[in-house]
Amino acid sequence: GTETDGSIVCPASSQSLVGIKPTVGLVSRVGILPIAHSQDTAGAMARTVTDAAVLLAVLAGADQCDPATTAKRRPRGTDYTAALRADGLRGARLGVAREGYFGYSEETDRLIEEAVAEMARLGAVIVDPADVPTAEELGSSPAELDVLLFELKADLNAYLDGRGADVPVRTLAEVIEFNERNAAAVMPWFGQDLFVKAQEKGPLSDSAYRKARAESLRLAGEKGIDAVLREHRLDALVAPTMAPPFKIDLVNGDHFLGGSSQPAAVAGYPAVTVPAGYVSGLPVGLTFMGAAWSEATLIRLAYGFEQATKARRPPMFQATADPDGAPMGLLR
């Protein structure tokens, strides 16, 4: 999968899968339809932590066509199977990031509380709470959306311009015009207001863009994830990935209650979601998030949790959720 903010970890959680959203720069984005280069990344989605770790090792690597992948800080080794330790939680220091990432679903909170207790039983040192100090400010700030709109215009224009002469549209402006001409066919349910807002933005040299990007990095990275990890000497933060999945609603839109993808997404840091259990038969994931390039640590923690709980069950393809008879909580 690919993620800008949530598009690996959220569908993985909703389908009872493992999802690894890596540090931006671990995996090349060349050829991937962009939204925003500062947050876009490909990553792994699989049934197990082992499968996801193997896939990530294949995906990871430097690419001269993607400057983000040639950063000097990136790790040399990409054999993430070395991190697959059944006792991976023993001695780990984990912080429970509550503010902003709990409280939107009582059933989800109850399930994650069980998961936290289980990790403590498995030998993890739990620091609770260990809140991201900027969580509220990050969630309410317009900075992330401003960055995405600026970069969408610049990155999509560059992507389309490099697709060759056969592509019928070469700029975001032409995409908007095409959609307007063919609205009945291509926009029967939703509009393109974000495209229009992006088109109104200036170039990436604009001071408004630079200010928004600096603010995003400060809130999510330096004063956010980095600050809480440093304060409590943590290996990772844990939080619910999101509430149980919801029905598609073409009239009112998504019924998204909340999630924890934003800090790692905006900072460009890694996050791993692993199945934690079920609410009324619907999957819920547990997210581990950490500092840049900490994929091996997060995989070790997720594997330890997965092997101890065996929470995932194969899909049953039920016609509807069964709130009375469906399983709830950690399944063993």
ABEGO torsion letter per residue (X at the ends): XBBABGAAAAAAAAAGBBBBBBBBGABBABGBBBABAAABBBBBBBABAAAAAAAAAAABEBBAABAAAABAABBABABAAAABBAAAABGBBBBBBABGABGABAAAAAAAAAAAAAAAAAGBBBBOBBBBAAAAAAAABAAAAAAAAAAAAAAAAAAAAAAEAABABABAAAAAAAAAAAAAAABAABBAAAAAAAAABBBAABAAAAAAAAAAAAAABAABAAAAAAAAGBABBBBBABBBBBBBBAAAEBBBAEBAAAAAAAAGBBBBBBBAEBBGGBBBBBBBBBBBGAAAAAAAAAAAAAAAAGABBBBAGBABBBAAABBBEBBX
